[in-house]
Amino acid sequence: MKTREEIIEQVNSLLAEEFETEDSNFAPDANLKDALNLDSINLVDLIALVQYTYKITIPVEDLKNIHTFNDLYDYIEQHQK
């Protein structure tokens, strides 16, 4: 199981690479869509990447509660196997 710090580091690195941006843009309380300039297709890519990397499934109803980087870190931390 990864620590929260490891999750934050890995997620930021993955997202910076995938969406070609600096991970310094990733404030914990920043909105994911705004910080990464995501449209709905990119959001699907982000979720697929997280699900694949952490071997978790994020149901659509849970997605509605993931708005910030902190929300995403929390979700991964709570659902990792």
Jmol script that loads the backbone (N, CA, C; Angstrom):
load data "model"
ATOM      1  N   MET A   1       0.823  -1.186   0.000  1.00  0.00           N
ATOM      2  CA  MET A   1       0.000   0.000   0.000  1.00  0.00           C
ATOM      3  C   MET A   1       0.867   1.251   0.000  1.00  0.00           C
ATOM      4  N   LYS A   2       0.490   2.186  -0.817  1.00  0.00           N
ATOM      5  CA  LYS A   2       1.260   3.419  -0.909  1.00  0.00           C
ATOM      6  C   LYS A   2       0.821   4.413   0.157  1.00  0.00           C
ATOM      7  N   THR A   3       1.772   5.214   0.617  1.00  0.00           N
ATOM      8  CA  THR A   3       1.443   6.283   1.556  1.00  0.00           C
ATOM      9  C   THR A   3       0.809   7.430   0.772  1.00  0.00           C
ATOM     10  N   ARG A   4       0.184   8.327   1.480  1.00  0.00           N
ATOM     11  CA  ARG A   4      -0.430   9.485   0.822  1.00  0.00           C
ATOM     12  C   ARG A   4       0.631  10.287   0.049  1.00  0.00           C
ATOM     13  N   GLU A   5       1.792  10.454   0.651  1.00  0.00           N
ATOM     14  CA  GLU A   5       2.864  11.195  -0.025  1.00  0.00           C
ATOM     15  C   GLU A   5       3.263  10.513  -1.336  1.00  0.00           C
ATOM     16  N   GLU A   6       3.357   9.189  -1.314  1.00  0.00           N
ATOM     17  CA  GLU A   6       3.705   8.446  -2.536  1.00  0.00           C
ATOM     18  C   GLU A   6       2.609   8.588  -3.584  1.00  0.00           C
ATOM     19  N   ILE A   7       1.367   8.546  -3.135  1.00  0.00           N
ATOM     20  CA  ILE A   7       0.241   8.710  -4.064  1.00  0.00           C
ATOM     21  C   ILE A   7       0.297  10.088  -4.710  1.00  0.00           C
ATOM     22  N   ILE A   8       0.473  11.117  -3.901  1.00  0.00           N
ATOM     23  CA  ILE A   8       0.525  12.489  -4.416  1.00  0.00           C
ATOM     24  C   ILE A   8       1.647  12.631  -5.438  1.00  0.00           C
ATOM     25  N   GLU A   9       2.820  12.141  -5.080  1.00  0.00           N
ATOM     26  CA  GLU A   9       3.981  12.236  -5.977  1.00  0.00           C
ATOM     27  C   GLU A   9       3.721  11.497  -7.291  1.00  0.00           C
ATOM     28  N   GLN A  10       3.209  10.270  -7.188  1.00  0.00           N
ATOM     29  CA  GLN A  10       2.991   9.466  -8.389  1.00  0.00           C
ATOM     30  C   GLN A  10       1.871  10.047  -9.258  1.00  0.00           C
ATOM     31  N   VAL A  11       0.759  10.434  -8.646  1.00  0.00           N
ATOM     32  CA  VAL A  11      -0.356  11.007  -9.409  1.00  0.00           C
ATOM     33  C   VAL A  11       0.093  12.276 -10.117  1.00  0.00           C
ATOM     34  N   ASN A  12       0.768  13.165  -9.404  1.00  0.00           N
ATOM     35  CA  ASN A  12       1.215  14.419 -10.015  1.00  0.00           C
ATOM     36  C   ASN A  12       2.153  14.154 -11.182  1.00  0.00           C
ATOM     37  N   SER A  13       3.055  13.201 -11.014  1.00  0.00           N
ATOM     38  CA  SER A  13       3.990  12.854 -12.077  1.00  0.00           C
ATOM     39  C   SER A  13       3.255  12.290 -13.299  1.00  0.00           C
ATOM     40  N   LEU A  14       2.334  11.376 -13.053  1.00  0.00           N
ATOM     41  CA  LEU A  14       1.546  10.785 -14.142  1.00  0.00           C
ATOM     42  C   LEU A  14       0.750  11.845 -14.903  1.00  0.00           C
ATOM     43  N   LEU A  15       0.076  12.704 -14.150  1.00  0.00           N
ATOM     44  CA  LEU A  15      -0.772  13.713 -14.784  1.00  0.00           C
ATOM     45  C   LEU A  15       0.051  14.769 -15.514  1.00  0.00           C
ATOM     46  N   ALA A  16       1.192  15.132 -14.949  1.00  0.00           N
ATOM     47  CA  ALA A  16       2.061  16.108 -15.609  1.00  0.00           C
ATOM     48  C   ALA A  16       2.523  15.569 -16.961  1.00  0.00           C
ATOM     49  N   GLU A  17       2.874  14.282 -16.984  1.00  0.00           N
ATOM     50  CA  GLU A  17       3.334  13.665 -18.223  1.00  0.00           C
ATOM     51  C   GLU A  17       2.179  13.497 -19.211  1.00  0.00           C
ATOM     52  N   GLU A  18       1.069  12.960 -18.745  1.00  0.00           N
ATOM     53  CA  GLU A  18      -0.083  12.679 -19.608  1.00  0.00           C
ATOM     54  C   GLU A  18      -0.660  13.950 -20.224  1.00  0.00           C
ATOM     55  N   PHE A  19      -0.750  15.010 -19.428  1.00  0.00           N
ATOM     56  CA  PHE A  19      -1.402  16.231 -19.902  1.00  0.00           C
ATOM     57  C   PHE A  19      -0.406  17.346 -20.219  1.00  0.00           C
ATOM     58  N   GLU A  20       0.872  16.980 -20.274  1.00  0.00           N
ATOM     59  CA  GLU A  20       1.950  17.880 -20.696  1.00  0.00           C
ATOM     60  C   GLU A  20       1.882  19.234 -19.999  1.00  0.00           C
ATOM     61  N   THR A  21       1.947  19.175 -18.685  1.00  0.00           N
ATOM     62  CA  THR A  21       1.936  20.390 -17.882  1.00  0.00           C
ATOM     63  C   THR A  21       2.898  20.215 -16.715  1.00  0.00           C
ATOM     64  N   GLU A  22       3.172  21.287 -16.025  1.00  0.00           N
ATOM     65  CA  GLU A  22       4.058  21.224 -14.870  1.00  0.00           C
ATOM     66  C   GLU A  22       3.281  20.779 -13.641  1.00  0.00           C
ATOM     67  N   ASP A  23       3.848  19.871 -12.854  1.00  0.00           N
ATOM     68  CA  ASP A  23       3.118  19.453 -11.660  1.00  0.00           C
ATOM     69  C   ASP A  23       3.108  20.520 -10.577  1.00  0.00           C
ATOM     70  N   SER A  24       3.828  21.614 -10.809  1.00  0.00           N
ATOM     71  CA  SER A  24       3.750  22.736  -9.866  1.00  0.00           C
ATOM     72  C   SER A  24       2.382  23.425  -9.954  1.00  0.00           C
ATOM     73  N   ASN A  25       1.612  23.132 -11.018  1.00  0.00           N
ATOM     74  CA  ASN A  25       0.250  23.674 -11.161  1.00  0.00           C
ATOM     75  C   ASN A  25      -0.741  22.954 -10.256  1.00  0.00           C
ATOM     76  N   PHE A  26      -0.318  21.872  -9.630  1.00  0.00           N
ATOM     77  CA  PHE A  26      -1.234  20.996  -8.919  1.00  0.00           C
ATOM     78  C   PHE A  26      -1.336  21.328  -7.438  1.00  0.00           C
ATOM     79  N   ALA A  27      -2.062  22.375  -7.123  1.00  0.00           N
ATOM     80  CA  ALA A  27      -2.334  22.690  -5.724  1.00  0.00           C
ATOM     81  C   ALA A  27      -3.380  21.693  -5.224  1.00  0.00           C
ATOM     82  N   PRO A  28      -3.231  21.184  -3.997  1.00  0.00           N
ATOM     83  CA  PRO A  28      -4.160  20.170  -3.492  1.00  0.00           C
ATOM     84  C   PRO A  28      -5.630  20.554  -3.595  1.00  0.00           C
ATOM     85  N   ASP A  29      -5.939  21.850  -3.420  1.00  0.00           N
ATOM     86  CA  ASP A  29      -7.344  22.257  -3.471  1.00  0.00           C
ATOM     87  C   ASP A  29      -7.744  22.834  -4.833  1.00  0.00           C
ATOM     88  N   ALA A  30      -6.858  22.710  -5.835  1.00  0.00           N
ATOM     89  CA  ALA A  30      -7.174  23.189  -7.179  1.00  0.00           C
ATOM     90  C   ALA A  30      -8.161  22.239  -7.844  1.00  0.00           C
ATOM     91  N   ASN A  31      -9.021  22.804  -8.670  1.00  0.00           N
ATOM     92  CA  ASN A  31      -9.972  22.005  -9.428  1.00  0.00           C
ATOM     93  C   ASN A  31      -9.227  21.249 -10.526  1.00  0.00           C
ATOM     94  N   LEU A  32      -9.444  19.944 -10.591  1.00  0.00           N
ATOM     95  CA  LEU A  32      -8.748  19.104 -11.576  1.00  0.00           C
ATOM     96  C   LEU A  32      -8.978  19.575 -13.009  1.00  0.00           C
ATOM     97  N   LYS A  33     -10.236  19.779 -13.347  1.00  0.00           N
ATOM     98  CA  LYS A  33     -10.571  20.165 -14.725  1.00  0.00           C
ATOM     99  C   LYS A  33      -9.911  21.482 -15.109  1.00  0.00           C
ATOM    100  N   ASP A  34      -9.936  22.446 -14.179  1.00  0.00           N
ATOM    101  CA  ASP A  34      -9.359  23.757 -14.470  1.00  0.00           C
ATOM    102  C   ASP A  34      -7.834  23.698 -14.539  1.00  0.00           C
ATOM    103  N   ALA A  35      -7.226  23.047 -13.559  1.00  0.00           N
ATOM    104  CA  ALA A  35      -5.758  22.993 -13.496  1.00  0.00           C
ATOM    105  C   ALA A  35      -5.164  22.273 -14.693  1.00  0.00           C
ATOM    106  N   LEU A  36      -5.860  21.231 -15.166  1.00  0.00           N
ATOM    107  CA  LEU A  36      -5.353  20.447 -16.291  1.00  0.00           C
ATOM    108  C   LEU A  36      -6.010  20.827 -17.610  1.00  0.00           C
ATOM    109  N   ASN A  37      -6.915  21.803 -17.553  1.00  0.00           N
ATOM    110  CA  ASN A  37      -7.622  22.255 -18.741  1.00  0.00           C
ATOM    111  C   ASN A  37      -8.296  21.064 -19.452  1.00  0.00           C
ATOM    112  N   LEU A  38      -9.075  20.293 -18.694  1.00  0.00           N
ATOM    113  CA  LEU A  38      -9.659  19.058 -19.203  1.00  0.00           C
ATOM    114  C   LEU A  38     -11.034  19.272 -19.825  1.00  0.00           C
ATOM    115  N   ASP A  39     -11.239  18.595 -20.948  1.00  0.00           N
ATOM    116  CA  ASP A  39     -12.594  18.475 -21.456  1.00  0.00           C
ATOM    117  C   ASP A  39     -13.081  17.085 -21.052  1.00  0.00           C
ATOM    118  N   SER A  40     -14.262  16.709 -21.454  1.00  0.00           N
ATOM    119  CA  SER A  40     -14.819  15.436 -20.985  1.00  0.00           C
ATOM    120  C   SER A  40     -14.016  14.233 -21.469  1.00  0.00           C
ATOM    121  N   ILE A  41     -13.428  14.316 -22.663  1.00  0.00           N
ATOM    122  CA  ILE A  41     -12.606  13.213 -23.182  1.00  0.00           C
ATOM    123  C   ILE A  41     -11.339  13.067 -22.341  1.00  0.00           C
ATOM    124  N   ASN A  42     -10.687  14.189 -22.039  1.00  0.00           N
ATOM    125  CA  ASN A  42      -9.483  14.148 -21.207  1.00  0.00           C
ATOM    126  C   ASN A  42      -9.785  13.623 -19.810  1.00  0.00           C
ATOM    127  N   LEU A  43     -10.962  13.957 -19.303  1.00  0.00           N
ATOM    128  CA  LEU A  43     -11.347  13.482 -17.979  1.00  0.00           C
ATOM    129  C   LEU A  43     -11.464  11.959 -17.979  1.00  0.00           C
ATOM    130  N   VAL A  44     -12.014  11.399 -19.045  1.00  0.00           N
ATOM    131  CA  VAL A  44     -12.101   9.940 -19.188  1.00  0.00           C
ATOM    132  C   VAL A  44     -10.690   9.347 -19.213  1.00  0.00           C
ATOM    133  N   ASP A  45      -9.773   9.990 -19.930  1.00  0.00           N
ATOM    134  CA  ASP A  45      -8.377   9.532 -19.973  1.00  0.00           C
ATOM    135  C   ASP A  45      -7.752   9.546 -18.579  1.00  0.00           C
ATOM    136  N   LEU A  46      -8.001  10.613 -17.838  1.00  0.00           N
ATOM    137  CA  LEU A  46      -7.452  10.737 -16.492  1.00  0.00           C
ATOM    138  C   LEU A  46      -7.966   9.594 -15.611  1.00  0.00           C
ATOM    139  N   ILE A  47      -9.261   9.343 -15.653  1.00  0.00           N
ATOM    140  CA  ILE A  47      -9.854   8.285 -14.827  1.00  0.00           C
ATOM    141  C   ILE A  47      -9.303   6.922 -15.244  1.00  0.00           C
ATOM    142  N   ALA A  48      -9.200   6.691 -16.546  1.00  0.00           N
ATOM    143  CA  ALA A  48      -8.658   5.416 -17.034  1.00  0.00           C
ATOM    144  C   ALA A  48      -7.221   5.223 -16.553  1.00  0.00           C
ATOM    145  N   LEU A  49      -6.429   6.265 -16.605  1.00  0.00           N
ATOM    146  CA  LEU A  49      -5.041   6.211 -16.168  1.00  0.00           C
ATOM    147  C   LEU A  49      -4.949   5.878 -14.673  1.00  0.00           C
ATOM    148  N   VAL A  50      -5.763   6.529 -13.865  1.00  0.00           N
ATOM    149  CA  VAL A  50      -5.775   6.275 -12.423  1.00  0.00           C
ATOM    150  C   VAL A  50      -6.244   4.847 -12.136  1.00  0.00           C
ATOM    151  N   GLN A  51      -7.302   4.427 -12.811  1.00  0.00           N
ATOM    152  CA  GLN A  51      -7.825   3.075 -12.585  1.00  0.00           C
ATOM    153  C   GLN A  51      -6.792   2.022 -12.960  1.00  0.00           C
ATOM    154  N   TYR A  52      -6.122   2.226 -14.078  1.00  0.00           N
ATOM    155  CA  TYR A  52      -5.102   1.269 -14.531  1.00  0.00           C
ATOM    156  C   TYR A  52      -3.905   1.252 -13.575  1.00  0.00           C
ATOM    157  N   THR A  53      -3.433   2.421 -13.221  1.00  0.00           N
ATOM    158  CA  THR A  53      -2.245   2.540 -12.371  1.00  0.00           C
ATOM    159  C   THR A  53      -2.462   1.942 -10.989  1.00  0.00           C
ATOM    160  N   TYR A  54      -3.625   2.206 -10.407  1.00  0.00           N
ATOM    161  CA  TYR A  54      -3.882   1.785  -9.028  1.00  0.00           C
ATOM    162  C   TYR A  54      -4.772   0.550  -8.916  1.00  0.00           C
ATOM    163  N   LYS A  55      -5.151  -0.015 -10.071  1.00  0.00           N
ATOM    164  CA  LYS A  55      -5.985  -1.232 -10.082  1.00  0.00           C
ATOM    165  C   LYS A  55      -7.254  -1.040  -9.247  1.00  0.00           C
ATOM    166  N   ILE A  56      -7.878   0.132  -9.436  1.00  0.00           N
ATOM    167  CA  ILE A  56      -9.141   0.413  -8.759  1.00  0.00           C
ATOM    168  C   ILE A  56     -10.179   0.763  -9.822  1.00  0.00           C
ATOM    169  N   THR A  57     -11.443   0.679  -9.448  1.00  0.00           N
ATOM    170  CA  THR A  57     -12.525   1.094 -10.325  1.00  0.00           C
ATOM    171  C   THR A  57     -13.195   2.300  -9.683  1.00  0.00           C
ATOM    172  N   ILE A  58     -13.414   3.324 -10.485  1.00  0.00           N
ATOM    173  CA  ILE A  58     -14.074   4.521  -9.985  1.00  0.00           C
ATOM    174  C   ILE A  58     -15.451   4.593 -10.655  1.00  0.00           C
ATOM    175  N   PRO A  59     -16.508   4.220  -9.934  1.00  0.00           N
ATOM    176  CA  PRO A  59     -17.852   4.274 -10.516  1.00  0.00           C
ATOM    177  C   PRO A  59     -18.260   5.714 -10.837  1.00  0.00           C
ATOM    178  N   VAL A  60     -19.143   5.854 -11.814  1.00  0.00           N
ATOM    179  CA  VAL A  60     -19.593   7.180 -12.241  1.00  0.00           C
ATOM    180  C   VAL A  60     -20.132   8.004 -11.072  1.00  0.00           C
ATOM    181  N   GLU A  61     -20.881   7.346 -10.176  1.00  0.00           N
ATOM    182  CA  GLU A  61     -21.448   8.109  -9.051  1.00  0.00           C
ATOM    183  C   GLU A  61     -20.355   8.663  -8.133  1.00  0.00           C
ATOM    184  N   ASP A  62     -19.209   7.983  -8.053  1.00  0.00           N
ATOM    185  CA  ASP A  62     -18.094   8.493  -7.248  1.00  0.00           C
ATOM    186  C   ASP A  62     -17.385   9.656  -7.944  1.00  0.00           C
ATOM    187  N   LEU A  63     -17.379   9.637  -9.254  1.00  0.00           N
ATOM    188  CA  LEU A  63     -16.724  10.710 -10.011  1.00  0.00           C
ATOM    189  C   LEU A  63     -17.305  12.077  -9.669  1.00  0.00           C
ATOM    190  N   LYS A  64     -18.578  12.098  -9.384  1.00  0.00           N
ATOM    191  CA  LYS A  64     -19.257  13.363  -9.077  1.00  0.00           C
ATOM    192  C   LYS A  64     -18.689  14.030  -7.831  1.00  0.00           C
ATOM    193  N   ASN A  65     -17.990  13.254  -7.007  1.00  0.00           N
ATOM    194  CA  ASN A  65     -17.420  13.792  -5.769  1.00  0.00           C
ATOM    195  C   ASN A  65     -15.929  14.091  -5.874  1.00  0.00           C
ATOM    196  N   ILE A  66     -15.346  13.873  -7.032  1.00  0.00           N
ATOM    197  CA  ILE A  66     -13.910  14.120  -7.215  1.00  0.00           C
ATOM    198  C   ILE A  66     -13.750  15.400  -8.038  1.00  0.00           C
ATOM    199  N   HIS A  67     -13.448  16.485  -7.341  1.00  0.00           N
ATOM    200  CA  HIS A  67     -13.323  17.787  -8.002  1.00  0.00           C
ATOM    201  C   HIS A  67     -11.907  18.338  -7.944  1.00  0.00           C
ATOM    202  N   THR A  68     -11.225  18.090  -6.823  1.00  0.00           N
ATOM    203  CA  THR A  68      -9.896  18.668  -6.617  1.00  0.00           C
ATOM    204  C   THR A  68      -8.838  17.564  -6.608  1.00  0.00           C
ATOM    205  N   PHE A  69      -7.596  17.970  -6.621  1.00  0.00           N
ATOM    206  CA  PHE A  69      -6.506  16.989  -6.512  1.00  0.00           C
ATOM    207  C   PHE A  69      -6.623  16.235  -5.186  1.00  0.00           C
ATOM    208  N   ASN A  70      -6.948  16.956  -4.105  1.00  0.00           N
ATOM    209  CA  ASN A  70      -7.115  16.302  -2.804  1.00  0.00           C
ATOM    210  C   ASN A  70      -8.198  15.229  -2.851  1.00  0.00           C
ATOM    211  N   ASP A  71      -9.301  15.524  -3.536  1.00  0.00           N
ATOM    212  CA  ASP A  71     -10.379  14.531  -3.677  1.00  0.00           C
ATOM    213  C   ASP A  71      -9.842  13.272  -4.357  1.00  0.00           C
ATOM    214  N   LEU A  72      -9.052  13.469  -5.393  1.00  0.00           N
ATOM    215  CA  LEU A  72      -8.493  12.335  -6.131  1.00  0.00           C
ATOM    216  C   LEU A  72      -7.517  11.554  -5.258  1.00  0.00           C
ATOM    217  N   TYR A  73      -6.630  12.256  -4.548  1.00  0.00           N
ATOM    218  CA  TYR A  73      -5.675  11.571  -3.661  1.00  0.00           C
ATOM    219  C   TYR A  73      -6.427  10.777  -2.591  1.00  0.00           C
ATOM    220  N   ASP A  74      -7.454  11.417  -2.001  1.00  0.00           N
ATOM    221  CA  ASP A  74      -8.246  10.746  -0.962  1.00  0.00           C
ATOM    222  C   ASP A  74      -8.882   9.473  -1.504  1.00  0.00           C
ATOM    223  N   TYR A  75      -9.455   9.584  -2.686  1.00  0.00           N
ATOM    224  CA  TYR A  75     -10.153   8.433  -3.266  1.00  0.00           C
ATOM    225  C   TYR A  75      -9.178   7.273  -3.488  1.00  0.00           C
ATOM    226  N   ILE A  76      -8.033   7.583  -4.063  1.00  0.00           N
ATOM    227  CA  ILE A  76      -7.030   6.533  -4.317  1.00  0.00           C
ATOM    228  C   ILE A  76      -6.567   5.918  -2.994  1.00  0.00           C
ATOM    229  N   GLU A  77      -6.294   6.786  -2.026  1.00  0.00           N
ATOM    230  CA  GLU A  77      -5.809   6.313  -0.721  1.00  0.00           C
ATOM    231  C   GLU A  77      -6.830   5.370  -0.064  1.00  0.00           C
ATOM    232  N   GLN A  78      -8.102   5.702  -0.176  1.00  0.00           N
ATOM    233  CA  GLN A  78      -9.152   4.907   0.458  1.00  0.00           C
ATOM    234  C   GLN A  78      -9.461   3.603  -0.292  1.00  0.00           C
ATOM    235  N   HIS A  79      -9.198   3.567  -1.602  1.00  0.00           N
ATOM    236  CA  HIS A  79      -9.619   2.421  -2.398  1.00  0.00           C
ATOM    237  C   HIS A  79      -8.472   1.536  -2.894  1.00  0.00           C
ATOM    238  N   GLN A  80      -7.240   1.920  -2.623  1.00  0.00           N
ATOM    239  CA  GLN A  80      -6.120   1.088  -3.079  1.00  0.00           C
ATOM    240  C   GLN A  80      -6.140  -0.258  -2.373  1.00  0.00           C
ATOM    241  N   LYS A  81      -5.668  -1.254  -3.073  1.00  0.00           N
ATOM    242  CA  LYS A  81      -5.670  -2.621  -2.509  1.00  0.00           C
ATOM    243  C   LYS A  81      -4.303  -2.968  -1.952  1.00  0.00           C
TER     244      LYS A  81
END
end "model"
wireframe off; spacefill off
backbone 0.3
color backbone group
